[in-house]
Amino acid sequence: MFTLIRHWLARYDAWCERMGFVPENRRCCAPVRYDEDDARHPAQRAARASAGQPVKKKETSGAAD
């Protein structure tokens, strides 16, 4: 049963990617919670900034919402 669930979850994830439903394409103003070890976590970003490493900024298309 667990194998079947994993199979369907993989298919759903692939479908989401094909449709463009990935975090990079998120167009919502709702806050997002990142894991502590995720590079996008505010603490990780602050640590990189204080270490002198460049912090990637979110790219915008320039289109009005």
C-alpha positions, 0 to 999 in steps of 0.5 A, a space after each residue: 500500500 505504501 508503494 502505491 501511495 508513493 507512486 501516486 505522490 510521484 505522479 502528482 509531483 510530476 503533474 505539479 511541475 508540468 503545470 508550473 506549480 513549483 515554489 519558484 513560480 509562487 505568486 501568493 503573498 501568504 507567508 511561507 515557513 521554511 525548514 531550518 536547514 533550507 537555504 531560503 530560511 531567514 536565519 540561513 540568509 542572514 548567516 550567508 549575508 554576514 559571511 559575505 556570501 551574496 544573497 539571491 534576490 527573488 526575480 520579478 517579471 516586472 508585470 503588475 499583479 
